[in-house]
Amino acid sequence: MSTPTHCPGFENFKQLKSFTCNCPKCGETKEIFSDEFEKAHKCGKCGEEIDFSTCTYEAG
């Protein structure tokens, strides 16, 4: 038996893209991944809803 190079399930997530946005109310940065883009997101600091259609793609 060989030791896997990556954690189980890695193949399902290696194509995800990272997006970041700043909260329009307090400026706190929030990160989401491309599989979460269609969900509603709120700032973890102040609770304001964040519109991720204004995000930037983080290449990495």
PDB file of N, CA, C, O and CB in Angstrom:
ATOM      1  N   MET A   1       0.856  -1.187   0.000  1.00  0.00           N
ATOM      2  CA  MET A   1       0.000   0.000   0.000  1.00  0.00           C
ATOM      3  C   MET A   1       0.892   1.237   0.000  1.00  0.00           C
ATOM      4  O   MET A   1       1.864   1.313   0.752  1.00  0.00           O
ATOM      5  CB  MET A   1      -0.968   0.005   1.234  1.00  0.00           C
ATOM      6  N   SER A   2       0.559   2.187  -0.834  1.00  0.00           N
ATOM      7  CA  SER A   2       1.359   3.418  -0.908  1.00  0.00           C
ATOM      8  C   SER A   2       0.643   4.552  -0.186  1.00  0.00           C
ATOM      9  O   SER A   2      -0.578   4.539  -0.033  1.00  0.00           O
ATOM     10  CB  SER A   2       1.633   3.809  -2.382  1.00  0.00           C
ATOM     11  N   THR A   3       1.410   5.514   0.244  1.00  0.00           N
ATOM     12  CA  THR A   3       0.858   6.695   0.906  1.00  0.00           C
ATOM     13  C   THR A   3       0.407   7.687  -0.151  1.00  0.00           C
ATOM     14  O   THR A   3       1.193   8.029  -1.036  1.00  0.00           O
ATOM     15  CB  THR A   3       1.900   7.345   1.862  1.00  0.00           C
ATOM     16  N   PRO A   4      -0.847   8.166  -0.091  1.00  0.00           N
ATOM     17  CA  PRO A   4      -1.311   9.139  -1.095  1.00  0.00           C
ATOM     18  C   PRO A   4      -0.538  10.457  -0.999  1.00  0.00           C
ATOM     19  O   PRO A   4      -0.147  10.877   0.090  1.00  0.00           O
ATOM     20  CB  PRO A   4      -2.819   9.405  -0.922  1.00  0.00           C
ATOM     21  N   THR A   5      -0.324  11.095  -2.134  1.00  0.00           N
ATOM     22  CA  THR A   5       0.365  12.375  -2.187  1.00  0.00           C
ATOM     23  C   THR A   5      -0.522  13.497  -1.661  1.00  0.00           C
ATOM     24  O   THR A   5      -0.027  14.466  -1.087  1.00  0.00           O
ATOM     25  CB  THR A   5       0.810  12.680  -3.613  1.00  0.00           C
ATOM     26  N   HIS A   6      -1.834  13.366  -1.858  1.00  0.00           N
ATOM     27  CA  HIS A   6      -2.799  14.385  -1.449  1.00  0.00           C
ATOM     28  C   HIS A   6      -3.850  13.758  -0.549  1.00  0.00           C
ATOM     29  O   HIS A   6      -3.977  12.535  -0.501  1.00  0.00           O
ATOM     30  CB  HIS A   6      -3.462  15.048  -2.680  1.00  0.00           C
ATOM     31  N   CYS A   7      -4.595  14.576   0.156  1.00  0.00           N
ATOM     32  CA  CYS A   7      -5.670  14.079   1.001  1.00  0.00           C
ATOM     33  C   CYS A   7      -6.775  13.467   0.134  1.00  0.00           C
ATOM     34  O   CYS A   7      -6.916  13.835  -1.032  1.00  0.00           O
ATOM     35  CB  CYS A   7      -6.236  15.214   1.887  1.00  0.00           C
ATOM     36  N   PRO A   8      -7.559  12.537   0.690  1.00  0.00           N
ATOM     37  CA  PRO A   8      -8.675  11.953  -0.074  1.00  0.00           C
ATOM     38  C   PRO A   8      -9.636  13.046  -0.541  1.00  0.00           C
ATOM     39  O   PRO A   8      -9.930  13.978   0.207  1.00  0.00           O
ATOM     40  CB  PRO A   8      -9.435  10.906   0.782  1.00  0.00           C
ATOM     41  N   GLY A   9     -10.114  12.933  -1.753  1.00  0.00           N
ATOM     42  CA  GLY A   9     -11.046  13.918  -2.292  1.00  0.00           C
ATOM     43  C   GLY A   9     -10.382  15.097  -2.963  1.00  0.00           C
ATOM     44  O   GLY A   9     -11.074  15.972  -3.484  1.00  0.00           O
ATOM     45  N   PHE A  10      -9.063  15.150  -2.968  1.00  0.00           N
ATOM     46  CA  PHE A  10      -8.324  16.267  -3.559  1.00  0.00           C
ATOM     47  C   PHE A  10      -8.728  16.515  -5.008  1.00  0.00           C
ATOM     48  O   PHE A  10      -8.876  17.664  -5.422  1.00  0.00           O
ATOM     49  CB  PHE A  10      -6.828  16.004  -3.482  1.00  0.00           C
ATOM     50  N   GLU A  11      -8.907  15.454  -5.774  1.00  0.00           N
ATOM     51  CA  GLU A  11      -9.244  15.585  -7.197  1.00  0.00           C
ATOM     52  C   GLU A  11     -10.527  16.376  -7.410  1.00  0.00           C
ATOM     53  O   GLU A  11     -10.661  17.067  -8.421  1.00  0.00           O
ATOM     54  CB  GLU A  11      -9.383  14.211  -7.832  1.00  0.00           C
ATOM     55  N   ASN A  12     -11.479  16.288  -6.470  1.00  0.00           N
ATOM     56  CA  ASN A  12     -12.750  16.992  -6.601  1.00  0.00           C
ATOM     57  C   ASN A  12     -12.603  18.504  -6.449  1.00  0.00           C
ATOM     58  O   ASN A  12     -13.464  19.258  -6.903  1.00  0.00           O
ATOM     59  CB  ASN A  12     -13.729  16.473  -5.578  1.00  0.00           C
ATOM     60  N   PHE A  13     -11.521  18.951  -5.817  1.00  0.00           N
ATOM     61  CA  PHE A  13     -11.399  20.367  -5.471  1.00  0.00           C
ATOM     62  C   PHE A  13     -10.217  21.079  -6.113  1.00  0.00           C
ATOM     63  O   PHE A  13     -10.068  22.286  -5.922  1.00  0.00           O
ATOM     64  CB  PHE A  13     -11.297  20.502  -4.003  1.00  0.00           C
ATOM     65  N   LYS A  14      -9.377  20.387  -6.860  1.00  0.00           N
ATOM     66  CA  LYS A  14      -8.167  21.029  -7.378  1.00  0.00           C
ATOM     67  C   LYS A  14      -8.447  22.068  -8.462  1.00  0.00           C
ATOM     68  O   LYS A  14      -7.558  22.856  -8.785  1.00  0.00           O
ATOM     69  CB  LYS A  14      -7.235  19.982  -7.923  1.00  0.00           C
ATOM     70  N   GLN A  15      -9.636  22.096  -9.028  1.00  0.00           N
ATOM     71  CA  GLN A  15      -9.980  23.073 -10.062  1.00  0.00           C
ATOM     72  C   GLN A  15     -10.671  24.313  -9.501  1.00  0.00           C
ATOM     73  O   GLN A  15     -11.023  25.213 -10.264  1.00  0.00           O
ATOM     74  CB  GLN A  15     -10.868  22.427 -11.097  1.00  0.00           C
ATOM     75  N   LEU A  16     -10.872  24.380  -8.197  1.00  0.00           N
ATOM     76  CA  LEU A  16     -11.554  25.529  -7.597  1.00  0.00           C
ATOM     77  C   LEU A  16     -10.727  26.800  -7.751  1.00  0.00           C
ATOM     78  O   LEU A  16      -9.497  26.758  -7.719  1.00  0.00           O
ATOM     79  CB  LEU A  16     -11.841  25.267  -6.115  1.00  0.00           C
ATOM     80  N   LYS A  17     -11.399  27.911  -7.915  1.00  0.00           N
ATOM     81  CA  LYS A  17     -10.772  29.231  -7.987  1.00  0.00           C
ATOM     82  C   LYS A  17     -11.122  29.996  -6.724  1.00  0.00           C
ATOM     83  O   LYS A  17     -12.192  29.801  -6.147  1.00  0.00           O
ATOM     84  CB  LYS A  17     -11.229  30.015  -9.259  1.00  0.00           C
ATOM     85  N   SER A  18     -10.224  30.859  -6.298  1.00  0.00           N
ATOM     86  CA  SER A  18     -10.423  31.664  -5.094  1.00  0.00           C
ATOM     87  C   SER A  18     -10.829  33.075  -5.491  1.00  0.00           C
ATOM     88  O   SER A  18     -10.239  33.665  -6.397  1.00  0.00           O
ATOM     89  CB  SER A  18      -9.141  31.688  -4.221  1.00  0.00           C
ATOM     90  N   PHE A  19     -11.838  33.615  -4.811  1.00  0.00           N
ATOM     91  CA  PHE A  19     -12.298  34.978  -5.042  1.00  0.00           C
ATOM     92  C   PHE A  19     -12.273  35.722  -3.719  1.00  0.00           C
ATOM     93  O   PHE A  19     -12.591  35.151  -2.675  1.00  0.00           O
ATOM     94  CB  PHE A  19     -13.725  34.998  -5.669  1.00  0.00           C
ATOM     95  N   THR A  20     -11.898  36.994  -3.756  1.00  0.00           N
ATOM     96  CA  THR A  20     -11.935  37.821  -2.543  1.00  0.00           C
ATOM     97  C   THR A  20     -12.730  39.087  -2.820  1.00  0.00           C
ATOM     98  O   THR A  20     -12.729  39.618  -3.930  1.00  0.00           O
ATOM     99  CB  THR A  20     -10.497  38.175  -2.061  1.00  0.00           C
ATOM    100  N   CYS A  21     -13.405  39.553  -1.782  1.00  0.00           N
ATOM    101  CA  CYS A  21     -14.130  40.821  -1.837  1.00  0.00           C
ATOM    102  C   CYS A  21     -13.977  41.523  -0.502  1.00  0.00           C
ATOM    103  O   CYS A  21     -13.778  40.893   0.536  1.00  0.00           O
ATOM    104  CB  CYS A  21     -15.633  40.602  -2.181  1.00  0.00           C
ATOM    105  N   ASN A  22     -14.074  42.825  -0.552  1.00  0.00           N
ATOM    106  CA  ASN A  22     -14.092  43.610   0.675  1.00  0.00           C
ATOM    107  C   ASN A  22     -15.528  43.961   1.000  1.00  0.00           C
ATOM    108  O   ASN A  22     -16.318  44.275   0.109  1.00  0.00           O
ATOM    109  CB  ASN A  22     -13.223  44.890   0.542  1.00  0.00           C
ATOM    110  N   CYS A  23     -15.863  43.908   2.273  1.00  0.00           N
ATOM    111  CA  CYS A  23     -17.194  44.269   2.732  1.00  0.00           C
ATOM    112  C   CYS A  23     -17.456  45.734   2.389  1.00  0.00           C
ATOM    113  O   CYS A  23     -16.608  46.588   2.649  1.00  0.00           O
ATOM    114  CB  CYS A  23     -17.344  44.019   4.260  1.00  0.00           C
ATOM    115  N   PRO A  24     -18.624  46.038   1.807  1.00  0.00           N
ATOM    116  CA  PRO A  24     -18.930  47.425   1.454  1.00  0.00           C
ATOM    117  C   PRO A  24     -19.141  48.313   2.681  1.00  0.00           C
ATOM    118  O   PRO A  24     -19.063  49.537   2.576  1.00  0.00           O
ATOM    119  CB  PRO A  24     -20.165  47.471   0.578  1.00  0.00           C
ATOM    120  N   LYS A  25     -19.405  47.711   3.838  1.00  0.00           N
ATOM    121  CA  LYS A  25     -19.681  48.489   5.046  1.00  0.00           C
ATOM    122  C   LYS A  25     -18.426  48.731   5.884  1.00  0.00           C
ATOM    123  O   LYS A  25     -18.144  49.865   6.271  1.00  0.00           O
ATOM    124  CB  LYS A  25     -20.727  47.782   5.888  1.00  0.00           C
ATOM    125  N   CYS A  26     -17.661  47.650   6.166  1.00  0.00           N
ATOM    126  CA  CYS A  26     -16.517  47.801   7.077  1.00  0.00           C
ATOM    127  C   CYS A  26     -15.167  47.564   6.419  1.00  0.00           C
ATOM    128  O   CYS A  26     -14.134  47.838   7.030  1.00  0.00           O
ATOM    129  CB  CYS A  26     -16.664  46.861   8.227  1.00  0.00           C
ATOM    130  N   GLY A  27     -15.148  47.057   5.178  1.00  0.00           N
ATOM    131  CA  GLY A  27     -13.899  46.852   4.463  1.00  0.00           C
ATOM    132  C   GLY A  27     -13.198  45.534   4.744  1.00  0.00           C
ATOM    133  O   GLY A  27     -12.142  45.274   4.168  1.00  0.00           O
ATOM    134  N   GLU A  28     -13.749  44.696   5.609  1.00  0.00           N
ATOM    135  CA  GLU A  28     -13.154  43.393   5.922  1.00  0.00           C
ATOM    136  C   GLU A  28     -13.093  42.536   4.659  1.00  0.00           C
ATOM    137  O   GLU A  28     -14.037  42.535   3.869  1.00  0.00           O
ATOM    138  CB  GLU A  28     -13.964  42.668   7.034  1.00  0.00           C
ATOM    139  N   THR A  29     -12.002  41.814   4.463  1.00  0.00           N
ATOM    140  CA  THR A  29     -11.827  40.951   3.302  1.00  0.00           C
ATOM    141  C   THR A  29     -12.441  39.583   3.576  1.00  0.00           C
ATOM    142  O   THR A  29     -12.240  39.000   4.641  1.00  0.00           O
ATOM    143  CB  THR A  29     -10.332  40.812   2.942  1.00  0.00           C
ATOM    144  N   LYS A  30     -13.197  39.079   2.591  1.00  0.00           N
ATOM    145  CA  LYS A  30     -13.783  37.744   2.690  1.00  0.00           C
ATOM    146  C   LYS A  30     -13.390  36.962   1.459  1.00  0.00           C
ATOM    147  O   LYS A  30     -13.399  37.491   0.348  1.00  0.00           O
ATOM    148  CB  LYS A  30     -15.331  37.805   2.838  1.00  0.00           C
ATOM    149  N   GLU A  31     -13.043  35.696   1.657  1.00  0.00           N
ATOM    150  CA  GLU A  31     -12.660  34.817   0.565  1.00  0.00           C
ATOM    151  C   GLU A  31     -13.703  33.730   0.391  1.00  0.00           C
ATOM    152  O   GLU A  31     -14.205  33.175   1.368  1.00  0.00           O
ATOM    153  CB  GLU A  31     -11.277  34.202   0.816  1.00  0.00           C
ATOM    154  N   ILE A  32     -14.028  33.427  -0.866  1.00  0.00           N
ATOM    155  CA  ILE A  32     -14.860  32.265  -1.174  1.00  0.00           C
ATOM    156  C   ILE A  32     -14.201  31.525  -2.326  1.00  0.00           C
ATOM    157  O   ILE A  32     -13.274  32.029  -2.960  1.00  0.00           O
ATOM    158  CB  ILE A  32     -16.336  32.681  -1.530  1.00  0.00           C
ATOM    159  N   PHE A  33     -14.691  30.336  -2.581  1.00  0.00           N
ATOM    160  CA  PHE A  33     -14.199  29.540  -3.693  1.00  0.00           C
ATOM    161  C   PHE A  33     -15.287  29.424  -4.749  1.00  0.00           C
ATOM    162  O   PHE A  33     -16.465  29.643  -4.469  1.00  0.00           O
ATOM    163  CB  PHE A  33     -13.745  28.142  -3.216  1.00  0.00           C
ATOM    164  N   SER A  34     -14.882  29.081  -5.960  1.00  0.00           N
ATOM    165  CA  SER A  34     -15.795  29.111  -7.099  1.00  0.00           C
ATOM    166  C   SER A  34     -17.026  28.221  -6.913  1.00  0.00           C
ATOM    167  O   SER A  34     -18.061  28.498  -7.519  1.00  0.00           O
ATOM    168  CB  SER A  34     -15.060  28.693  -8.342  1.00  0.00           C
ATOM    169  N   ASP A  35     -16.955  27.175  -6.109  1.00  0.00           N
ATOM    170  CA  ASP A  35     -18.139  26.344  -5.903  1.00  0.00           C
ATOM    171  C   ASP A  35     -19.137  26.965  -4.940  1.00  0.00           C
ATOM    172  O   ASP A  35     -20.221  26.416  -4.743  1.00  0.00           O
ATOM    173  CB  ASP A  35     -17.731  24.990  -5.395  1.00  0.00           C
ATOM    174  N   GLU A  36     -18.796  28.102  -4.333  1.00  0.00           N
ATOM    175  CA  GLU A  36     -19.679  28.807  -3.398  1.00  0.00           C
ATOM    176  C   GLU A  36     -20.228  30.103  -3.990  1.00  0.00           C
ATOM    177  O   GLU A  36     -20.922  30.855  -3.306  1.00  0.00           O
ATOM    178  CB  GLU A  36     -18.933  29.111  -2.105  1.00  0.00           C
ATOM    179  N   PHE A  37     -19.922  30.362  -5.250  1.00  0.00           N
ATOM    180  CA  PHE A  37     -20.230  31.661  -5.851  1.00  0.00           C
ATOM    181  C   PHE A  37     -21.712  31.987  -5.871  1.00  0.00           C
ATOM    182  O   PHE A  37     -22.083  33.152  -5.726  1.00  0.00           O
ATOM    183  CB  PHE A  37     -19.704  31.707  -7.244  1.00  0.00           C
ATOM    184  N   GLU A  38     -22.560  30.997  -6.047  1.00  0.00           N
ATOM    185  CA  GLU A  38     -24.004  31.237  -6.165  1.00  0.00           C
ATOM    186  C   GLU A  38     -24.705  31.379  -4.814  1.00  0.00           C
ATOM    187  O   GLU A  38     -25.897  31.681  -4.776  1.00  0.00           O
ATOM    188  CB  GLU A  38     -24.643  30.112  -6.943  1.00  0.00           C
ATOM    189  N   LYS A  39     -23.995  31.168  -3.710  1.00  0.00           N
ATOM    190  CA  LYS A  39     -24.590  31.265  -2.384  1.00  0.00           C
ATOM    191  C   LYS A  39     -24.539  32.698  -1.861  1.00  0.00           C
ATOM    192  O   LYS A  39     -23.721  33.499  -2.312  1.00  0.00           O
ATOM    193  CB  LYS A  39     -23.878  30.326  -1.415  1.00  0.00           C
ATOM    194  N   ALA A  40     -25.403  33.014  -0.923  1.00  0.00           N
ATOM    195  CA  ALA A  40     -25.368  34.328  -0.270  1.00  0.00           C
ATOM    196  C   ALA A  40     -24.216  34.335   0.738  1.00  0.00           C
ATOM    197  O   ALA A  40     -23.952  33.331   1.398  1.00  0.00           O
ATOM    198  CB  ALA A  40     -26.740  34.653   0.438  1.00  0.00           C
ATOM    199  N   HIS A  41     -23.535  35.479   0.848  1.00  0.00           N
ATOM    200  CA  HIS A  41     -22.403  35.602   1.766  1.00  0.00           C
ATOM    201  C   HIS A  41     -22.534  36.865   2.597  1.00  0.00           C
ATOM    202  O   HIS A  41     -22.943  37.918   2.108  1.00  0.00           O
ATOM    203  CB  HIS A  41     -21.073  35.607   0.995  1.00  0.00           C
ATOM    204  N   LYS A  42     -22.176  36.733   3.866  1.00  0.00           N
ATOM    205  CA  LYS A  42     -22.201  37.878   4.774  1.00  0.00           C
ATOM    206  C   LYS A  42     -20.819  38.071   5.362  1.00  0.00           C
ATOM    207  O   LYS A  42     -20.058  37.117   5.524  1.00  0.00           O
ATOM    208  CB  LYS A  42     -23.253  37.685   5.897  1.00  0.00           C
ATOM    209  N   CYS A  43     -20.509  39.302   5.677  1.00  0.00           N
ATOM    210  CA  CYS A  43     -19.249  39.653   6.312  1.00  0.00           C
ATOM    211  C   CYS A  43     -19.178  38.992   7.683  1.00  0.00           C
ATOM    212  O   CYS A  43     -20.139  39.040   8.451  1.00  0.00           O
ATOM    213  CB  CYS A  43     -19.097  41.189   6.431  1.00  0.00           C
ATOM    214  N   GLY A  44     -18.040  38.377   7.989  1.00  0.00           N
ATOM    215  CA  GLY A  44     -17.853  37.751   9.282  1.00  0.00           C
ATOM    216  C   GLY A  44     -17.646  38.748  10.407  1.00  0.00           C
ATOM    217  O   GLY A  44     -17.760  38.395  11.581  1.00  0.00           O
ATOM    218  N   LYS A  45     -17.342  39.996  10.056  1.00  0.00           N
ATOM    219  CA  LYS A  45     -17.083  41.021  11.069  1.00  0.00           C
ATOM    220  C   LYS A  45     -18.350  41.806  11.431  1.00  0.00           C
ATOM    221  O   LYS A  45     -18.672  41.954  12.610  1.00  0.00           O
ATOM    222  CB  LYS A  45     -16.004  41.982  10.572  1.00  0.00           C
ATOM    223  N   CYS A  46     -19.069  42.308  10.413  1.00  0.00           N
ATOM    224  CA  CYS A  46     -20.219  43.173  10.701  1.00  0.00           C
ATOM    225  C   CYS A  46     -21.566  42.590  10.263  1.00  0.00           C
ATOM    226  O   CYS A  46     -22.610  43.119  10.643  1.00  0.00           O
ATOM    227  CB  CYS A  46     -20.021  44.500  10.033  1.00  0.00           C
ATOM    228  N   GLY A  47     -21.563  41.502   9.465  1.00  0.00           N
ATOM    229  CA  GLY A  47     -22.805  40.867   9.051  1.00  0.00           C
ATOM    230  C   GLY A  47     -23.434  41.420   7.781  1.00  0.00           C
ATOM    231  O   GLY A  47     -24.486  40.943   7.357  1.00  0.00           O
ATOM    232  N   GLU A  48     -22.803  42.423   7.165  1.00  0.00           N
ATOM    233  CA  GLU A  48     -23.321  43.006   5.921  1.00  0.00           C
ATOM    234  C   GLU A  48     -23.243  41.973   4.795  1.00  0.00           C
ATOM    235  O   GLU A  48     -22.279  41.210   4.726  1.00  0.00           O
ATOM    236  CB  GLU A  48     -22.527  44.292   5.537  1.00  0.00           C
ATOM    237  N   GLU A  49     -24.249  41.939   3.911  1.00  0.00           N
ATOM    238  CA  GLU A  49     -24.214  41.043   2.762  1.00  0.00           C
ATOM    239  C   GLU A  49     -23.163  41.547   1.773  1.00  0.00           C
ATOM    240  O   GLU A  49     -23.039  42.749   1.536  1.00  0.00           O
ATOM    241  CB  GLU A  49     -25.617  40.946   2.085  1.00  0.00           C
ATOM    242  N   ILE A  50     -22.410  40.606   1.202  1.00  0.00           N
ATOM    243  CA  ILE A  50     -21.357  40.943   0.251  1.00  0.00           C
ATOM    244  C   ILE A  50     -21.767  40.468  -1.132  1.00  0.00           C
ATOM    245  O   ILE A  50     -22.150  39.311  -1.304  1.00  0.00           O
ATOM    246  CB  ILE A  50     -20.003  40.315   0.670  1.00  0.00           C
ATOM    247  N   ASP A  51     -21.689  41.356  -2.124  1.00  0.00           N
ATOM    248  CA  ASP A  51     -22.019  41.039  -3.509  1.00  0.00           C
ATOM    249  C   ASP A  51     -20.749  40.560  -4.203  1.00  0.00           C
ATOM    250  O   ASP A  51     -19.880  41.366  -4.537  1.00  0.00           O
ATOM    251  CB  ASP A  51     -22.634  42.275  -4.248  1.00  0.00           C
ATOM    252  N   PHE A  52     -20.640  39.247  -4.420  1.00  0.00           N
ATOM    253  CA  PHE A  52     -19.428  38.697  -5.016  1.00  0.00           C
ATOM    254  C   PHE A  52     -19.352  38.884  -6.520  1.00  0.00           C
ATOM    255  O   PHE A  52     -18.401  38.408  -7.139  1.00  0.00           O
ATOM    256  CB  PHE A  52     -19.329  37.248  -4.699  1.00  0.00           C
ATOM    257  N   SER A  53     -20.318  39.561  -7.134  1.00  0.00           N
ATOM    258  CA  SER A  53     -20.179  39.878  -8.556  1.00  0.00           C
ATOM    259  C   SER A  53     -19.156  40.992  -8.755  1.00  0.00           C
ATOM    260  O   SER A  53     -18.791  41.302  -9.889  1.00  0.00           O
ATOM    261  CB  SER A  53     -21.540  40.287  -9.158  1.00  0.00           C
ATOM    262  N   THR A  54     -18.690  41.598  -7.656  1.00  0.00           N
ATOM    263  CA  THR A  54     -17.666  42.642  -7.718  1.00  0.00           C
ATOM    264  C   THR A  54     -16.296  42.117  -7.263  1.00  0.00           C
ATOM    265  O   THR A  54     -15.401  42.902  -6.949  1.00  0.00           O
ATOM    266  CB  THR A  54     -18.084  43.838  -6.853  1.00  0.00           C
ATOM    267  N   CYS A  55     -16.140  40.793  -7.230  1.00  0.00           N
ATOM    268  CA  CYS A  55     -14.908  40.167  -6.730  1.00  0.00           C
ATOM    269  C   CYS A  55     -13.765  40.233  -7.719  1.00  0.00           C
ATOM    270  O   CYS A  55     -13.928  40.578  -8.890  1.00  0.00           O
ATOM    271  CB  CYS A  55     -15.168  38.734  -6.374  1.00  0.00           C
ATOM    272  N   THR A  56     -12.601  39.885  -7.198  1.00  0.00           N
ATOM    273  CA  THR A  56     -11.440  39.712  -8.055  1.00  0.00           C
ATOM    274  C   THR A  56     -10.979  38.268  -7.941  1.00  0.00           C
ATOM    275  O   THR A  56     -11.064  37.661  -6.873  1.00  0.00           O
ATOM    276  CB  THR A  56     -10.296  40.702  -7.673  1.00  0.00           C
ATOM    277  N   TYR A  57     -10.494  37.727  -9.042  1.00  0.00           N
ATOM    278  CA  TYR A  57      -9.965  36.357  -9.081  1.00  0.00           C
ATOM    279  C   TYR A  57      -8.546  36.394  -8.566  1.00  0.00           C
ATOM    280  O   TYR A  57      -7.749  37.227  -8.995  1.00  0.00           O
ATOM    281  CB  TYR A  57     -10.021  35.751 -10.526  1.00  0.00           C
ATOM    282  N   GLU A  58      -8.220  35.495  -7.644  1.00  0.00           N
ATOM    283  CA  GLU A  58      -6.865  35.399  -7.111  1.00  0.00           C
ATOM    284  C   GLU A  58      -6.163  34.243  -7.793  1.00  0.00           C
ATOM    285  O   GLU A  58      -6.455  33.086  -7.491  1.00  0.00           O
ATOM    286  CB  GLU A  58      -6.872  35.213  -5.566  1.00  0.00           C
ATOM    287  N   ALA A  59      -5.255  34.522  -8.694  1.00  0.00           N
ATOM    288  CA  ALA A  59      -4.498  33.468  -9.358  1.00  0.00           C
ATOM    289  C   ALA A  59      -3.550  32.832  -8.364  1.00  0.00           C
ATOM    290  O   ALA A  59      -2.963  33.519  -7.527  1.00  0.00           O
ATOM    291  CB  ALA A  59      -3.724  34.018 -10.576  1.00  0.00           C
ATOM    292  N   GLY A  60      -3.403  31.545  -8.453  1.00  0.00           N
ATOM    293  CA  GLY A  60      -2.508  30.928  -7.506  1.00  0.00           C
ATOM    294  C   GLY A  60      -2.184  29.553  -7.757  1.00  0.00           C
ATOM    295  O   GLY A  60      -1.426  28.950  -6.997  1.00  0.00           O
TER     296      GLY A  60
END
